[in-house]
Amino acid sequence: MNGLVAGYLPLFDIYLIHLGLAFSQYIVLRAGVFSLATAAFAGIGAYTAGIFAVNLGLHPALGLLAGTLTGMAAAIFLSVPLARLRGVYQAIATVAFIQICLSLNIYSENLTGGAMGLNNIPKTVGTGTLFVFAALATYLIWAIERGRLGRAFNTIRQDEAVAASLGINITRHQMLAFAISGALAGLFGGLEAYHSYALDPNQFGFHLLITTLSYVILGGRNSVVGPLIGTAILIILPEIARPLAENRMVIYGIMLIVVINYLPKGIADTAIDAIRARRLKARGDAK
């Protein structure tokens, strides 16, 4: 039994790290911003934390704090030009930002190790630490959803004109969503750096962009449960179908096409809506 648990513990660690990245992607989409920059923020946080440990020899806590703050700073910086853009233009701009960060990581050899990556990072983060931070991130997103900020995000996402008429400062709220997204991505990027011994610049590129977006779209964009379920499915699926693991991106693409066409709200949100409809029907029948 212990051997079975130990065998699947690395998979659980990956789930916890990617759950934080999924929440980073979720919060900006919730605020009506079509940003795909989570991969870039995660890379910034990871390399910052790694440089603090390898090049400067500082305590991991300082590296995590620095990774979180640099991810947040990069997000706030990016939110300024994105405030002038809408829809697909925001997506294109954030994809360009990811490519810029990827190029900087590759060509800044003296600082980041270049194409060879940043190696010999001391592993100071285990399952317990990842679980605590993932639980805190889940609670943060849940608290935002249930509060005034979450309601403002929902209004902006549904109709910016209505949000403006209600006195909601759209630019300020979307900048705040970016700041939260960047902080979460930077934090979990730093956790990944202290968990995996080494960083490869390509791991924070287009593949991670598609992966984090898939978590949210598959699970659902309207509740905290969505990223929890979407991340779990896409992390476990390659393990269940090991012969297909090398074709992971093909599987992701097929699943997204199916979900977008038949479950446009996502698996978790569709199930939640169905449960709510049954409860309302049962109450109506009882009356």
C-alpha contacts under 8 A as a table, 3 or more apart, distances in Angstrom:
res1	aa1	res2	aa2	distance
1	M	4	L	5.11
1	M	5	V	6.36
2	N	5	V	5.16
2	N	6	A	6.09
3	G	6	A	5.06
3	G	7	G	6.03
4	L	7	G	5.08
4	L	8	Y	6.54
5	V	8	Y	5.38
5	V	9	L	6.06
6	A	9	L	5.07
6	A	10	P	7.76
7	G	10	P	7.09
8	Y	11	L	5.29
8	Y	12	F	6.44
9	L	12	F	5.00
9	L	13	D	6.24
9	L	127	T	7.70
10	P	13	D	4.95
10	P	14	I	6.33
11	L	14	I	5.13
11	L	15	Y	6.27
11	L	235	I	7.50
11	L	236	I	7.84
12	F	15	Y	4.93
12	F	16	L	6.30
12	F	127	T	7.94
13	D	16	L	5.18
13	D	17	I	6.36
13	D	126	G	7.91
13	D	127	T	5.86
13	D	130	L	6.88
14	I	17	I	5.21
14	I	18	H	6.07
14	I	235	I	7.72
15	Y	18	H	5.22
15	Y	19	L	5.86
15	Y	231	T	6.75
15	Y	232	A	6.60
15	Y	235	I	6.33
16	L	19	L	5.07
16	L	20	G	6.66
16	L	130	L	6.13
16	L	131	F	6.40
16	L	134	A	5.84
17	I	20	G	5.51
17	I	21	L	6.76
17	I	130	L	6.86
17	I	134	A	7.33
17	I	188	F	5.88
17	I	189	G	7.89
17	I	191	L	7.35
17	I	192	E	6.69
18	H	21	L	4.90
18	H	22	A	6.02
18	H	188	F	7.86
18	H	212	T	7.44
18	H	231	T	7.00
19	L	22	A	4.93
19	L	23	F	6.28
19	L	134	A	6.89
19	L	227	P	6.87
19	L	228	L	6.63
19	L	231	T	6.15
20	G	23	F	5.18
20	G	24	S	6.32
20	G	134	A	6.03
20	G	137	A	6.54
20	G	184	L	6.39
20	G	185	A	6.82
20	G	188	F	6.01
21	L	24	S	4.91
21	L	25	Q	6.38
21	L	38	T	6.81
21	L	42	A	7.58
21	L	184	L	6.88
21	L	185	A	5.38
21	L	188	F	6.71
21	L	212	T	6.44
22	A	25	Q	5.14
22	A	26	Y	6.00
22	A	212	T	5.26
22	A	213	L	7.31
22	A	215	Y	6.13
22	A	216	V	6.33
22	A	227	P	5.87
22	A	231	T	7.19
23	F	26	Y	4.75
23	F	27	I	6.11
23	F	137	A	7.57
23	F	138	T	7.72
23	F	141	I	7.36
23	F	181	S	7.54
23	F	184	L	7.55
23	F	227	P	6.53
24	S	27	I	5.69
24	S	28	V	7.14
24	S	38	T	6.38
24	S	180	I	7.24
24	S	181	S	4.23
24	S	182	G	6.91
24	S	184	L	5.57
24	S	185	A	5.69
25	Q	28	V	5.89
25	Q	29	L	6.60
25	Q	35	S	7.67
25	Q	36	L	7.11
25	Q	37	A	7.98
25	Q	38	T	5.91
25	Q	181	S	6.61
25	Q	212	T	6.62
25	Q	213	L	6.68
25	Q	216	V	7.30
26	Y	29	L	5.31
26	Y	30	R	6.03
26	Y	216	V	6.15
26	Y	221	R	6.56
26	Y	227	P	7.31
27	I	30	R	4.98
27	I	31	A	6.40
27	I	141	I	7.65
27	I	177	A	6.18
27	I	178	F	7.94
27	I	180	I	7.55
27	I	181	S	6.26
28	V	31	A	5.08
28	V	32	G	6.56
28	V	33	V	5.40
28	V	34	F	7.15
28	V	35	S	6.59
28	V	174	Q	7.43
28	V	177	A	5.46
28	V	178	F	6.11
28	V	181	S	6.54
29	L	32	G	5.16
29	L	33	V	5.20
29	L	34	F	5.86
29	L	35	S	7.02
29	L	157	R	7.89
29	L	221	R	7.39
30	R	33	V	7.41
30	R	153	F	6.14
30	R	154	N	6.44
30	R	157	R	6.47
30	R	221	R	6.79
30	R	222	N	7.26
31	A	152	A	7.97
31	A	153	F	4.30
31	A	154	N	6.32
31	A	156	I	6.21
31	A	157	R	5.38
31	A	173	H	7.66
31	A	174	Q	6.10
31	A	177	A	6.48
32	G	153	F	7.13
32	G	154	N	7.76
32	G	156	I	6.07
32	G	157	R	3.90
32	G	158	Q	7.48
32	G	174	Q	7.70
33	V	86	R	7.66
33	V	87	G	7.41
33	V	90	Q	7.43
33	V	157	R	7.68
33	V	174	Q	7.08
34	F	86	R	7.64
34	F	87	G	5.82
34	F	88	V	7.00
34	F	90	Q	5.73
34	F	91	A	5.55
35	S	38	T	7.86
35	S	90	Q	6.00
35	S	91	A	5.29
35	S	94	T	5.94
36	L	39	A	7.42
36	L	91	A	5.92
36	L	94	T	5.57
36	L	95	V	6.35
36	L	209	L	6.37
36	L	213	L	7.43
37	A	40	A	5.29
37	A	41	F	6.41
37	A	94	T	5.09
37	A	95	V	6.58
37	A	97	F	7.02
37	A	98	I	6.21
37	A	209	L	7.38
38	T	41	F	5.15
38	T	42	A	6.06
38	T	181	S	7.20
38	T	182	G	6.98
38	T	185	A	6.01
38	T	209	L	6.92
38	T	212	T	7.66
39	A	42	A	5.12
39	A	43	G	6.18
39	A	98	I	6.78
39	A	185	A	7.57
39	A	204	F	5.19
39	A	205	G	6.36
39	A	206	F	7.83
39	A	208	L	5.77
39	A	209	L	5.45
39	A	212	T	7.92
40	A	43	G	5.06
40	A	44	I	6.20
40	A	97	F	7.09
40	A	98	I	4.80
40	A	101	C	6.18
40	A	102	L	7.58
40	A	204	F	6.36
40	A	205	G	7.35
41	F	44	I	5.06
41	F	45	G	6.18
41	F	71	G	4.97
41	F	72	M	7.82
41	F	74	A	6.99
41	F	75	A	7.14
41	F	182	G	5.53
41	F	183	A	7.98
41	F	185	A	5.46
41	F	186	G	5.46
41	F	189	G	7.78
42	A	45	G	5.15
42	A	46	A	5.96
42	A	71	G	7.01
42	A	182	G	7.72
42	A	185	A	4.51
42	A	186	G	4.70
42	A	187	L	7.48
42	A	188	F	6.74
42	A	189	G	4.34
42	A	190	G	7.52
42	A	204	F	7.03
43	G	46	A	5.04
43	G	47	Y	6.01
43	G	101	C	7.71
43	G	186	G	7.29
43	G	189	G	6.14
43	G	201	P	7.55
43	G	204	F	5.43
44	I	47	Y	5.43
44	I	48	T	6.01
44	I	67	G	6.91
44	I	70	T	6.85
44	I	71	G	5.98
44	I	101	C	7.61
44	I	186	G	6.42
44	I	189	G	7.55
45	G	48	T	5.14
45	G	49	A	6.12
45	G	64	L	7.73
45	G	66	A	7.42
45	G	67	G	3.77
45	G	68	T	6.02
45	G	70	T	6.30
45	G	71	G	5.42
45	G	185	A	7.07
45	G	186	G	3.79
45	G	187	L	6.22
45	G	188	F	7.61
45	G	189	G	5.12
45	G	190	G	5.20
46	A	49	A	5.26
46	A	50	G	6.03
46	A	67	G	6.38
46	A	186	G	6.60
46	A	187	L	7.82
46	A	188	F	7.69
46	A	189	G	4.23
46	A	190	G	4.07
46	A	191	L	7.29
46	A	192	E	6.73
46	A	193	A	5.26
46	A	199	L	7.74
47	Y	50	G	4.88
47	Y	51	I	5.90
47	Y	67	G	7.69
47	Y	112	T	6.94
47	Y	118	L	7.76
47	Y	189	G	7.98
47	Y	190	G	7.32
47	Y	193	A	7.36
47	Y	199	L	7.50
48	T	51	I	5.23
48	T	52	F	6.21
48	T	63	G	6.80
48	T	66	A	6.62
48	T	67	G	5.24
48	T	70	T	7.55
48	T	190	G	7.37
49	A	52	F	5.14
49	A	53	A	6.39
49	A	60	P	7.36
49	A	62	L	7.91
49	A	63	G	4.12
49	A	64	L	5.69
49	A	66	A	6.58
49	A	67	G	5.31
49	A	190	G	5.15
49	A	193	A	6.79
49	A	194	Y	7.72
50	G	53	A	5.17
50	G	54	V	5.97
50	G	55	N	7.92
50	G	63	G	7.18
50	G	118	L	7.19
50	G	121	I	6.27
50	G	190	G	7.21
50	G	193	A	5.90
50	G	194	Y	7.20
51	I	54	V	5.20
51	I	55	N	5.09
51	I	56	L	6.56
51	I	111	L	7.36
51	I	112	T	7.24
51	I	118	L	7.99
52	F	55	N	5.95
52	F	56	L	4.96
52	F	57	G	6.08
52	F	58	L	5.54
52	F	59	H	7.78
52	F	60	P	7.74
52	F	62	L	7.66
52	F	63	G	5.37
53	A	56	L	5.82
53	A	57	G	4.60
53	A	58	L	5.25
53	A	59	H	6.76
53	A	60	P	6.53
53	A	63	G	6.73
53	A	121	I	6.58
53	A	122	P	7.34
54	V	57	G	5.51
54	V	120	N	7.04
54	V	121	I	5.92
54	V	122	P	7.89
55	N	111	L	8.00
58	L	62	L	6.74
58	L	63	G	7.07
59	H	62	L	5.48
59	H	63	G	6.58
60	P	63	G	4.84
60	P	64	L	6.12
60	P	124	T	7.24
60	P	194	Y	7.59
61	A	64	L	5.17
61	A	65	L	6.18
62	L	65	L	5.05
62	L	66	A	6.02
63	G	66	A	5.05
63	G	67	G	5.99
63	G	190	G	7.16
64	L	67	G	5.01
64	L	68	T	6.10
64	L	187	L	5.99
64	L	190	G	5.42
64	L	191	L	6.98
65	L	68	T	5.17
65	L	69	L	6.19
65	L	187	L	7.40
66	A	69	L	5.12
66	A	70	T	5.99
67	G	70	T	5.26
67	G	71	G	6.02
67	G	183	A	7.99
67	G	186	G	5.05
67	G	187	L	5.79
67	G	189	G	7.47
67	G	190	G	5.72
68	T	71	G	5.22
68	T	72	M	6.19
68	T	182	G	7.43
68	T	183	A	4.71
68	T	184	L	6.81
68	T	185	A	7.47
68	T	186	G	4.44
68	T	187	L	4.50
68	T	190	G	7.58
69	L	72	M	5.02
69	L	73	A	6.00
69	L	183	A	6.28
69	L	186	G	7.31
70	T	73	A	4.92
70	T	74	A	6.02
70	T	183	A	7.73
70	T	186	G	6.93
71	G	74	A	5.22
71	G	75	A	6.22
71	G	182	G	4.60
71	G	183	A	5.21
71	G	184	L	7.80
71	G	185	A	6.64
71	G	186	G	4.41
71	G	187	L	7.63
72	M	75	A	5.06
72	M	76	I	6.22
72	M	178	F	7.61
72	M	179	A	4.89
72	M	180	I	6.85
72	M	181	S	7.35
72	M	182	G	4.28
72	M	183	A	4.41
72	M	186	G	7.09
73	A	76	I	5.19
73	A	77	F	6.13
73	A	179	A	7.25
73	A	182	G	7.46
74	A	77	F	5.04
74	A	78	L	6.12
74	A	182	G	6.98
75	A	78	L	5.07
75	A	79	S	6.05
75	A	178	F	5.42
75	A	179	A	5.51
75	A	181	S	7.37
75	A	182	G	5.03
76	I	79	S	5.06
76	I	80	V	6.84
76	I	175	M	6.21
76	I	176	L	7.89
76	I	178	F	6.24
76	I	179	A	5.56
76	I	182	G	7.90
77	F	80	V	5.86
78	L	81	P	6.16
78	L	82	L	6.43
79	S	82	L	4.98
79	S	83	A	6.00
79	S	174	Q	7.68
79	S	175	M	5.65
79	S	178	F	6.49
80	V	83	A	5.49
80	V	84	R	7.68
80	V	175	M	7.64
81	P	84	R	5.74
81	P	85	L	7.31
82	L	85	L	5.10
82	L	86	R	7.62
82	L	90	Q	6.03
82	L	93	A	7.55
83	A	86	R	7.70
83	A	171	T	6.35
83	A	174	Q	7.98
85	L	89	Y	5.96
85	L	90	Q	5.64
86	R	89	Y	5.75
86	R	90	Q	5.58
87	G	90	Q	5.56
87	G	91	A	6.85
88	V	91	A	4.96
88	V	92	I	6.24
89	Y	92	I	5.08
89	Y	93	A	6.15
90	Q	93	A	5.14
90	Q	94	T	6.21
91	A	94	T	5.26
91	A	95	V	6.18
92	I	95	V	5.15
92	I	96	A	6.26
93	A	96	A	5.10
93	A	97	F	6.31
94	T	97	F	4.84
94	T	98	I	6.30
95	V	98	I	5.09
95	V	99	Q	6.43
96	A	99	Q	5.08
96	A	100	I	6.25
97	F	100	I	5.03
97	F	101	C	6.28
98	I	101	C	5.20
98	I	102	L	6.10
98	I	205	G	6.57
98	I	206	F	7.87
99	Q	102	L	4.97
99	Q	103	S	6.10
99	Q	205	G	7.13
100	I	103	S	5.19
100	I	104	L	6.23
101	C	104	L	5.09
101	C	105	N	6.22
102	L	105	N	5.19
102	L	106	I	6.33
102	L	201	P	6.14
102	L	202	N	7.04
102	L	204	F	7.14
102	L	205	G	6.51
103	S	106	I	5.09
103	S	107	Y	6.10
104	L	107	Y	5.32
104	L	108	S	5.73
105	N	108	S	5.58
105	N	109	E	7.57
105	N	112	T	5.88
105	N	113	G	7.86
105	N	114	G	6.01
105	N	115	A	7.70
105	N	201	P	5.95
106	I	109	E	6.66
106	I	112	T	7.39
106	I	113	G	7.49
106	I	114	G	4.12
106	I	115	A	4.85
106	I	117	G	7.77
106	I	201	P	6.39
107	Y	114	G	5.36
107	Y	115	A	7.38
108	S	111	L	5.63
108	S	112	T	5.76
108	S	113	G	7.00
108	S	114	G	5.64
109	E	112	T	5.36
109	E	113	G	4.40
109	E	114	G	3.94
109	E	115	A	7.57
110	N	113	G	5.98
110	N	114	G	7.41
111	L	114	G	7.80
112	T	117	G	6.44
112	T	118	L	5.66
113	G	116	M	5.78
113	G	117	G	4.81
113	G	118	L	5.03
113	G	119	N	7.82
114	G	117	G	5.52
114	G	118	L	7.69
114	G	201	P	7.77
115	A	200	D	7.29
115	A	201	P	6.75
116	M	200	D	6.90
117	G	198	A	7.01
117	G	199	L	5.30
117	G	200	D	4.51
117	G	201	P	6.08
118	L	121	I	7.47
118	L	198	A	5.54
118	L	199	L	5.05
118	L	200	D	6.79
119	N	197	Y	6.41
119	N	198	A	4.38
119	N	199	L	6.48
120	N	197	Y	5.71
120	N	198	A	6.17
121	I	193	A	7.11
121	I	194	Y	6.48
121	I	196	S	7.76
121	I	197	Y	4.55
121	I	198	A	5.81
122	P	194	Y	6.32
122	P	197	Y	5.94
123	K	126	G	7.91
123	K	194	Y	4.95
123	K	195	H	5.13
123	K	196	S	6.63
123	K	197	Y	5.70
124	T	194	Y	5.56
124	T	195	H	6.51
125	V	128	G	8.00
125	V	129	T	6.01
125	V	130	L	7.06
125	V	191	L	6.67
125	V	194	Y	5.54
125	V	195	H	5.09
126	G	129	T	5.57
126	G	130	L	6.35
126	G	195	H	6.59
127	T	130	L	5.11
127	T	131	F	6.02
128	G	131	F	5.12
128	G	132	V	6.30
129	T	132	V	5.21
129	T	133	F	6.35
130	L	133	F	5.30
130	L	134	A	6.01
130	L	191	L	7.33
131	F	134	A	5.07
131	F	135	A	6.00
132	V	135	A	5.16
132	V	136	L	6.18
133	F	136	L	5.00
133	F	137	A	6.09
134	A	137	A	5.06
134	A	138	T	6.14
135	A	138	T	5.07
135	A	139	Y	6.19
136	L	139	Y	5.07
136	L	140	L	6.09
137	A	140	L	5.01
137	A	141	I	6.28
137	A	184	L	7.56
138	T	141	I	5.33
138	T	142	W	6.11
138	T	224	V	7.42
139	Y	142	W	4.97
139	Y	143	A	5.97
140	L	143	A	5.15
140	L	144	I	6.20
141	I	144	I	5.08
141	I	145	E	6.14
141	I	224	V	6.82
142	W	145	E	5.09
142	W	146	R	6.35
142	W	224	V	6.16
143	A	146	R	5.26
143	A	147	G	6.16
144	I	147	G	5.19
144	I	148	R	7.48
144	I	149	L	5.93
144	I	150	G	5.02
145	E	148	R	7.97
145	E	149	L	7.21
145	E	150	G	4.24
145	E	151	R	6.94
145	E	223	S	7.91
145	E	224	V	7.88
146	R	150	G	6.19
146	R	151	R	7.52
147	G	150	G	5.43
147	G	151	R	6.59
148	R	151	R	5.14
148	R	152	A	6.22
149	L	152	A	5.06
149	L	153	F	6.22
150	G	153	F	5.01
150	G	154	N	6.21
151	R	154	N	5.05
151	R	155	T	6.24
152	A	155	T	5.15
152	A	156	I	6.24
152	A	163	A	7.45
152	A	168	I	6.94
152	A	173	H	7.72
153	F	156	I	5.21
153	F	157	R	6.16
153	F	173	H	7.20
153	F	174	Q	7.85
154	N	157	R	5.14
154	N	158	Q	6.17
155	T	158	Q	5.22
155	T	159	D	6.04
155	T	160	E	7.04
155	T	162	V	7.27
155	T	163	A	5.55
156	I	159	D	5.39
156	I	160	E	4.69
156	I	162	V	7.69
156	I	163	A	5.37
156	I	170	I	6.79
157	R	160	E	6.73
159	D	162	V	5.45
159	D	163	A	6.33
160	E	163	A	4.90
160	E	164	A	6.10
160	E	170	I	7.32
161	A	164	A	5.17
161	A	165	S	6.24
162	V	165	S	5.03
162	V	166	L	6.32
163	A	166	L	5.18
163	A	167	G	6.65
163	A	168	I	5.41
163	A	169	N	7.91
163	A	170	I	7.33
164	A	167	G	5.19
164	A	168	I	5.20
164	A	169	N	6.61
164	A	170	I	6.86
165	S	168	I	7.39
168	I	173	H	7.88
169	N	172	R	5.52
169	N	173	H	6.21
170	I	173	H	5.29
170	I	174	Q	6.09
171	T	174	Q	5.27
171	T	175	M	6.05
172	R	175	M	5.08
172	R	176	L	6.19
173	H	176	L	4.98
173	H	177	A	6.24
174	Q	177	A	4.92
174	Q	178	F	6.19
175	M	178	F	4.98
175	M	179	A	6.17
176	L	179	A	4.94
176	L	180	I	6.26
177	A	180	I	5.21
177	A	181	S	6.09
178	F	181	S	4.97
178	F	182	G	5.97
179	A	182	G	5.16
179	A	183	A	6.07
180	I	183	A	5.13
180	I	184	L	6.16
181	S	184	L	5.30
181	S	185	A	6.13
182	G	185	A	5.16
182	G	186	G	5.87
183	A	186	G	5.12
183	A	187	L	5.99
184	L	187	L	5.11
184	L	188	F	6.18
185	A	188	F	5.32
185	A	189	G	5.84
186	G	189	G	5.01
186	G	190	G	6.13
187	L	190	G	5.14
187	L	191	L	6.28
188	F	191	L	4.78
188	F	192	E	6.09
189	G	192	E	5.07
189	G	193	A	6.32
190	G	193	A	4.99
190	G	194	Y	6.40
191	L	194	Y	5.23
191	L	195	H	6.08
192	E	195	H	4.94
192	E	196	S	5.96
193	A	196	S	5.64
193	A	197	Y	6.53
193	A	198	A	6.58
193	A	199	L	6.47
194	Y	197	Y	6.36
196	S	199	L	7.51
199	L	203	Q	7.67
200	D	203	Q	5.61
200	D	204	F	7.80
201	P	204	F	5.90
201	P	205	G	7.37
202	N	205	G	5.24
203	Q	207	H	7.17
203	Q	208	L	6.64
204	F	207	H	7.36
204	F	208	L	5.72
204	F	209	L	7.70
205	G	208	L	5.72
205	G	209	L	6.50
206	F	209	L	4.93
206	F	210	I	6.32
207	H	210	I	5.37
207	H	211	T	6.18
208	L	211	T	4.87
208	L	212	T	6.06
209	L	212	T	5.58
209	L	213	L	6.25
210	I	213	L	5.23
210	I	214	S	5.96
211	T	214	S	5.07
211	T	215	Y	6.41
211	T	252	Y	7.99
212	T	215	Y	5.22
212	T	216	V	6.81
213	L	216	V	5.46
213	L	217	I	6.24
214	S	217	I	5.16
214	S	218	L	5.71
214	S	230	G	7.48
214	S	252	Y	7.15
214	S	256	L	6.96
215	Y	218	L	5.46
215	Y	219	G	6.07
215	Y	227	P	5.74
215	Y	229	I	7.98
215	Y	230	G	4.47
215	Y	231	T	4.86
215	Y	234	L	7.01
216	V	219	G	5.30
216	V	220	G	5.47
216	V	221	R	5.89
216	V	226	G	6.33
216	V	227	P	5.05
216	V	230	G	6.14
216	V	231	T	7.67
216	V	266	G	7.99
217	I	220	G	5.28
217	I	221	R	6.37
217	I	230	G	7.54
217	I	256	L	7.36
217	I	260	I	7.86
217	I	265	K	7.73
217	I	266	G	5.92
218	L	226	G	7.58
218	L	230	G	5.17
218	L	255	M	7.76
218	L	256	L	6.45
218	L	259	V	6.45
218	L	266	G	4.99
218	L	267	I	6.15
219	G	225	V	7.41
219	G	226	G	3.94
219	G	227	P	5.37
219	G	228	L	7.21
219	G	229	I	5.32
219	G	230	G	3.83
219	G	231	T	7.41
219	G	266	G	4.82
219	G	267	I	5.06
219	G	268	A	5.21
219	G	269	D	7.05
220	G	223	S	6.71
220	G	225	V	7.66
220	G	226	G	4.19
220	G	227	P	6.63
220	G	230	G	7.38
220	G	265	K	5.55
220	G	266	G	3.99
220	G	267	I	6.26
220	G	268	A	5.81
220	G	269	D	5.27
220	G	270	T	7.89
221	R	224	V	7.99
221	R	226	G	6.21
221	R	227	P	7.69
221	R	265	K	6.96
221	R	266	G	7.16
221	R	269	D	7.51
222	N	226	G	7.16
222	N	265	K	7.67
222	N	269	D	6.52
223	S	226	G	5.58
223	S	269	D	6.65
224	V	227	P	6.30
224	V	228	L	7.00
225	V	228	L	5.09
225	V	229	I	6.17
225	V	268	A	6.42
225	V	269	D	7.70
226	G	229	I	5.39
226	G	230	G	5.95
226	G	266	G	7.20
226	G	267	I	7.41
226	G	268	A	5.18
226	G	269	D	6.37
227	P	230	G	4.99
227	P	231	T	5.72
228	L	231	T	5.59
228	L	232	A	6.28
229	I	232	A	5.14
229	I	233	I	6.19
229	I	267	I	7.89
229	I	268	A	6.53
230	G	233	I	5.30
230	G	234	L	6.33
230	G	267	I	7.72
230	G	268	A	7.86
231	T	234	L	5.39
231	T	235	I	5.98
232	A	235	I	5.26
232	A	236	I	5.99
233	I	236	I	5.35
233	I	237	L	5.79
234	L	237	L	5.26
234	L	238	P	7.24
234	L	252	Y	7.59
235	I	238	P	6.66
235	I	239	E	7.50
236	I	239	E	5.27
236	I	240	I	6.29
237	L	240	I	5.16
237	L	241	A	6.19
238	P	241	A	5.07
238	P	242	R	5.51
238	P	244	L	6.61
238	P	245	A	4.70
238	P	248	R	6.66
239	E	242	R	5.20
239	E	245	A	7.13
241	A	244	L	5.54
241	A	245	A	6.50
242	R	245	A	4.97
243	P	246	E	7.37
244	L	247	N	5.30
244	L	248	R	6.68
245	A	248	R	5.20
247	N	250	V	5.35
247	N	251	I	6.40
248	R	251	I	5.11
248	R	252	Y	6.14
249	M	252	Y	4.93
249	M	253	G	6.12
250	V	253	G	5.11
250	V	254	I	6.26
251	I	254	I	5.20
251	I	255	M	6.11
252	Y	255	M	5.20
252	Y	256	L	6.09
253	G	256	L	5.15
253	G	257	I	6.24
254	I	257	I	5.20
254	I	258	V	6.27
255	M	258	V	5.13
255	M	259	V	6.03
256	L	259	V	5.07
256	L	260	I	5.86
257	I	260	I	5.28
257	I	261	N	6.16
258	V	261	N	5.31
258	V	262	Y	5.95
258	V	263	L	7.48
259	V	262	Y	5.29
259	V	263	L	4.65
259	V	264	P	5.95
259	V	266	G	6.43
259	V	267	I	7.50
260	I	263	L	5.67
260	I	264	P	4.44
260	I	265	K	7.70
260	I	266	G	7.52
261	N	264	P	6.04
263	L	266	G	5.37
263	L	267	I	6.45
263	L	270	T	6.71
265	K	269	D	5.73
265	K	270	T	5.73
266	G	269	D	5.49
266	G	270	T	5.90
267	I	270	T	5.35
267	I	271	A	6.28
268	A	271	A	5.17
268	A	272	I	6.17
269	D	272	I	4.97
269	D	273	D	6.10
270	T	273	D	5.19
270	T	274	A	6.20
271	A	274	A	5.06
271	A	275	I	6.23
272	I	275	I	5.15
272	I	276	R	6.21
273	D	276	R	5.10
273	D	277	A	6.11
274	A	277	A	5.10
274	A	278	R	6.26
275	I	278	R	5.16
275	I	279	R	6.28
276	R	279	R	5.10
276	R	280	L	6.21
277	A	280	L	5.17
277	A	281	K	6.10
278	R	281	K	5.05
278	R	282	A	6.04
279	R	282	A	5.01
279	R	283	R	6.19
280	L	283	R	5.12
280	L	284	G	6.13
281	K	284	G	5.00
281	K	285	D	6.14
282	A	285	D	5.09
282	A	286	A	6.10
283	R	286	A	5.00
283	R	287	K	6.35
284	G	287	K	5.29
